[in-house]
Amino acid sequence: MADANEFAVGPMLAAYAMRVEESLGRRHAEPAHPYRNDYERDRDRVIHSRAFRRLEDKTQVFTLRFSDHFRNRLTHTLEVAQISRTVARVLGLNLDLVEALALAHDIGHPPFGHAGEEVLDGLMREHGGSFDHNIHALRIVEGFEQKYLDFSGLNLTFEVREGIIKHSHDCDPALFPELAEYRLDDRPTLEAQVIDLADEIGYNCADLDDGYEAKLLTVAAMRDGMLLFDRLYRPLEKKRAAAPEKLLFNEALKQLLDALVTDLIDSTRERLRKSGARSVEDVRRNPKRLAGFGGAMGTEDMRVKDFLSARLYAHPSIRAERKKITRSLEGLFQHFLEHPRSLPASYHAKAQQEALHRIVCDYIAGMTDSYLIQQYGKYVTG
């Protein structure tokens, strides 16, 4: 049977799309699969990883104290994959690569969302280190996942590994010399660039939805704080005055998401046209990223982020949860530093080769929300 990399991408890829047959390949050579190309295999390896499954019990914004109806890291990841595929299909990008990157983009997140990441980063900086969920995700796929006889990690292709660390921001080569192989002076593929914007659209709209469901955000506040949302809501209210507010809100939010995705597609296409990019190398060598919103929509997107930052993420109820999270993470981190033999045997053994604070960080970052609470109760408050 023919090599899947020869035919699986189809004839519709744009000139600037990443072709799987041009991949820089895997760290460890493997025979080609008869009917799945390498990016499809990467997607499947991510889905079958333990780190991916643990996303089901990792907070997005709201912990289970509020409700079990709200997004978690896994449902957020699936929403990002859906948005990314839509954008990629219209732009003629490699859908398999986009899907692999979307599904992998959050596997490095620690328990309790961005609050957990901030706490871990602060704790690591006390020891001269740092914590970044993208860098941690690379450590996961390179070594922590143990599934194969012939190598550690998932042995993903170069482009997926590169996209994991570069999709959301460019890395300073001077600060990350250990990542030199990932062409830190160049932009990532357009497939990776799209993931960052799809992620932003996904969590902005989802957080508005969950904030409304949690009764921490009101329609009146959203209309006052986000001009685009108000412009979308106003005609709905006039046309369907008797409709329940919840359904009007749902429709306006749906239209907001659609407006953001549409502008991302149109503005990225226009940037590509102006740049003259005709290859992946043109995309990589461009001085700036080519995926992005237009000027007007970029302003509206910033208004949404500013609104969420001021009205939801800083809400007293969310801040109270953050204090509990901080206390649990700090307490457990300190316990393992003082009692390293409390670590699982495999992590305790690693502490002979790497700094203890890094091993403790790795262990805690891999925990689900519920397991962290359990371990905190066992070792700190029990």
N, C-alpha and C positions, 0 to 999 in steps of 0.2 A: 504493500500500500504506500502511496506517496506520503512524503513528509507533510504534516498538517501545516507547517509554517509556509508552505508553498501556495496554499489556496484558501486558507480560512479567513483571511482579512477581506476578501472580496475586491471588486474593481472600483469601488466608490470613494476610496480614500483621497483626500485632498493632497496637493503637492507638499504641504507643510506638516502633514500627519506623520506620526512615527510608525514605520512599517516593521512588523515583527521579524521579517527576514533580515532586517538591518540592525537588529538588536546586538548589543555588545555581549550578550549572553550571560551565562551563569558563572558563579565563582568556581563551581565544580561541574565539569562537563557531564551531560546526561544524554542518553539516546533520545531522539525525537519521538513524540507520541504519534500513533498512527492517525488520530482524528481530532486532537486538540492542539492548537498552537501554544507557544510558550506563555503568552500572556493569559490565555484561558487557564492554563495549568497554574499560573501564579494566583489567579483569582480563586481557583478551587483550593489551593493550599492555604490561602488566608482564611477562607470560610471554614475549613476543617481544623484550624488552629485553636488551641486552648485560649489564647489571648483574645481571639474574636468572640468565642462563646462567653467569656467573662464580661464582655461589654453589656450583657443583659442585666447585670447587677452593678452597673456603675452609673452614678448620677450624671444627668445632663445639667439641669438647674435645680429641679425640685427633687428632694428625697422622698422616700416612701411615706414619711410622716404626713405629707400633704395629701397624697393620693397615689394609687397604683395605675392611674390612667395617663399619667404624664410621660413625656419622652424619657427614655434612658439613652445611654450611649449607643446601644445596638439599634434602636428604632431611628435615632438620629442618623446613624450611618447608612441605614437603608434609604432614608429620605435623600441624603446627599448622593447616593448612587443613582437614584431615579432622576434627580435634577441633572446630574453630570452626564448621564447617558443621553438625555434629551438635547442638551447643549452640544455634546460631541457629535451626535447624529446629524444635526443641522449643519454643523461646521465641517463635516467630513473628516472627523478625527477617528482615531483607532478606538472603537468601543470596548474592545477587550482590555486594552491597557487602562482606559479610563475607569472601567468597572473594578479592575484589580486595585487601582490606586484609591478609589473611593472607599472600597471595603476595608482597606488597610489604613486609612488616614488617621484613625483615632485609636488604634490598638495599643498605643503607648501611653494612653491617658491613665493616671492613677485613680484610685477611688475618690468619689465626691467631686468630680469635675474639675473646673478651673480653680476652685478653692483649694482642692487637694494638691494641685500642681504648684500653686503659689506657696503653700506651706512647705512642701518638699523642697522646692527651690531655695527657700529661705534657710531651711535646715542644712542643706548641702553647702550653701555659701558660708555658713559658720565654720565649715571644714575646708574651705578653699575650693569647693566644687560648684556644681550647679545641676539643675534638673530641667530638661526640656523634653516634652512628650514625643516630639518627632525623633530626636536622637535616641530616646529610650525605645521607640518603636523599631528603629534600626537594630538596636541590641537584641530585641526580641526575635526578629526574623533572621538575624545572623547567628544567634547562638542559643537563646533561651529555649526555643521550641526544639524538642528532641523527638523526631518522628521517623528518621531514616537511618538505615544501616551505614551508609557510606559517608555521611557528613552531618555536622551540627547545623541547626537552623533549618529554614525552609528552602534555602538555595534559590532565591528569587532572581529574576533577571536584573541586569544593571539598571534598566529604566524604571523598574518598580522600586528598587532600593533607592535610587536617586530621587524619585518623586516623593518618597516617604519623608525624606529629610528636607527637600527643597520646595515642596508644593506651596507652603504658606509664607515663606520668607527666604531671602537669599542669606547664605551663611558666609561670614567673613573668613576668608582663608587663613588669616593670621590667628584667629581664635580657635579654629578647628583644623589644625594640621593633620590630624588623624583621618580626616574626611577628604583628603586631597584628591583621591581617585574619582570623586564625584563632580569634578569640573566646577568648583565653587565660583570661579570667575564668570561662568556662563549662566544664562537663564536655563531653567528646566524645559522639558518638552511642553508643547501647548496643552497636551493632555493633563500634565501635572498642574499647569497654571489654572486650568478650568476648575480643578478640584477645590482650590482655595476659594474661588468666588461662589461655587455651588454650596460649599460648606457655610459660607457667610449668609447666603440667601436662606439656606435651610434652617440654621439656628435662629436667625432673626425672626422669621415668620413663625417658627415653632415656639419660640419664647413668648411672642405676643399671644399666641393661642393658649399656651399653658398658663401664662400670667393672667389672662382673662378668666380661664376656667378656675383658677385658684382664687379668683376675686381679689387679686392684688392690683390688677389693672382694670380701668373702666374704659368704655368706649369714648366717653367725654374726654378723658385725659389723653387718649390716643389721638383723637381728632384735633385736640389742641396742640399736641406736641409733634405731630407728623403731618405735614401739609399734604403729602401725596395720599395718605390714608384718608384724610378728610375729603379730598377731591373725589376719591373713589366711593366713599360712604354717602356723600350728600345726595347724588341722584338716586341711589338705592332707597334712601329714606323717603324721598319725595314720591317715588314710583310705587313703593310698597309700604306705605305708612302703617298699615295694620300688622305687618309681619313682626314676629318676635325679634327682639334686639339680637339675640344669639344668632339667628339665621342671617340677619343683615350683616352682623360682624363676620360670620363665616364667609359670606360672599365677597365682602370688601377685602378680607385677608387673602382669599383665593386670587382676586384680581391684583392685589399687591404683589404676590409671589409671581404671577404671570408677567406683570410689568417689569419686574426685576430680571427675570429670565430672558424675556424678549430683548430688553436693552443690552444685557450681557452678550447675547448672540449678535445683535446688530452692531454694537460698538466694537466688539472683537473683530468681526468681519471687516469693518471699516479700517481699523488699525492695521490689520493684515494687508489690506489693499494699499494703504499709504506706505507701509514699510517695504512693500515689494517682496515680501518673504515667499520664497518658492521651494524651500526645503527645511528640514529640521535644523540644519546647521544655521540657516538664516534666522530662525526663531531663537536659537541658542545665542547667537552672536549679537542679537539686537540689544541696544543699550538699555532698554526697559522691557518689562513684560508686556506682551501684546494682548493678553486676556484682561478684560476689565470693563467697567461701566463707562458710559459717556459722562460728560461734565455735569449735566443737569441731574441725571439719575445717580451719579456718584454723590452729589450733594444730598439727595433724598435718602440714599442709603446711609449716609453719615447721620442724618437726622434720626433714623430708626435706631441706629446704634447708640446715639447719645440719649435718646428717650429711654431705651432699655437700661442703660447704665445708671441713669438718674432715678428712674421710677420703679424698676424691678430688681436689678442686681443689688441696689443699695436699700431696698425695702427692709424695714426692721425685722420682718419675719425671716427673710433670707439671711440677713446679717446675724440673727440669733443662731440659725443653723450653722453658719460659718464659724462661729465661736466654738460650737460643740465639735465641729470637724477639726479645727485647729488643735483643740485640747487633745483629742484622740490621737491624731497623727504625731503631734509632738511627744506625747506620753509614750506611745509605742516605739517611736524612733529612739528615744532616750533609753528605754528599757533594753532594746536589743544592743545598743552600744555598750551598756553596762553589763549585760548578760548575753554575750554572743552565743553561748551554748544553747540558748533558748531557740535559736534559729534552726530551721530544718537542717538535717545533716549535709545535704548538698550545698546549701548556702554557707554553712559554717566552713565547709571544706574550701569554698571559693575565697573565703576571707584570708586564706594563706597566700593567695596570689594577688589579690586586689585589696585596696583600702577598705576597712570595715564599714565606714560610713557609706561607701558606694554599694556594698553588698546589702546593707540594711535598706538603703533607698530602693534598690532593685526589688527586694522582697516585698516591701510595702507597696510599691508602685503596681505590682502585679495583683494585689489583693482586690477583691470585690468590696463593695460597701459593707455588706453584711459580715463578711469574714473579718474585715478590719475591726468592726464593732465587737465581734466575738473575741478576737485576739486581745483587744484593749481590755475587755472585761476579764479575760483569763489572766493576763500578765500584770495589769496596772491597777485595776480597781477591784479585782476578785479577791 
